């Protein structure tokens, strides 16, 4: 009876990319509130939705992992293990959003999530050093634990006024980006194309320069200095590369991996809003709303497609069917 109660679906940690993407869009709307006096309610609604999504995903994911006996294999998994860091990274973003309304609660949520993110990122780095992972198994999701975690922490710490910690975490994320980025690009340049379900992770390649750019603006007080310009130049390259990969992405079956687009592209929009404001671009207000409309509609389309996939039971990966002759 117990075996029949186990879900036939495997809930994978990249499902936390849903809450991550919603939080990224909430950040973009939050920046627009400051730069063009956009209404604040879209950001508030998105932050609440990100929180609810993260909580529901966490409850369902933990239950699924325990029921299927994957507790010891989930973190070191060479394909999906890096995505487990999103469990801690999303609350970091939520803590930053909460702090203006409840300083103590926001700082507690943020600090706790930051500590877990750093510890988990360090542990996973040790696993990758010790394990015999083949180069072909690497993918851009390996950026998440330390690169995304570090750079988002740099941005959050600067927002909270913790200058020293923000610079420390910027260095943490930047160096990890240089190290891991070289490995991942060698993998993408020299190895066979990623398996179809992992193709959307290539969208994560655009995230490091724009997330670093957003963090740097928070650290340097929205100044368009040499560091911001260098990061912007590399971001431009990665954005243009994304356009050339549209045909590649269309070969990927729709599933949780598609949510890799959400935060990555929302971070591009957020970085773009900073540039429009700092450069004082003429017509920046309508351009800001245009970028936000595109990002919001894209996330809405992704959400609708996800709900349809859940209803049709095609969104989540299924467990392999046991071989009747096997035992």
ABEGO torsion letter per residue (X at the ends): XAAAABBABBBBAAAAAAAAAAAAAAAAAAAAAAAAGBBAAAAAAAAAAAAAAAAAAAAAAAAAAAAAGAAAAAAABAAAAAAAAAAAAAAAAAAAAAAAABAAAAAAAAAAAAAAAAAAAAAAAAAAAABBBBAAABBAAAAAAAAAAAAAAAAAAAAAGBAAAAAAAAAAAAAAAAAAAAAAAAAAAABBBBBAAAAAAAAAAAAAAAAAAAAAAAAAGGBBBAAAAAAAAAAAAAAAAAAAAAAAAAABBBBAAAAAAAAAAAAAAAAAAAAAAAAGBBGAAAAAAAAAAAAAAAAAAAAAAAAAAAAAGAABBBBBBBBAAAX
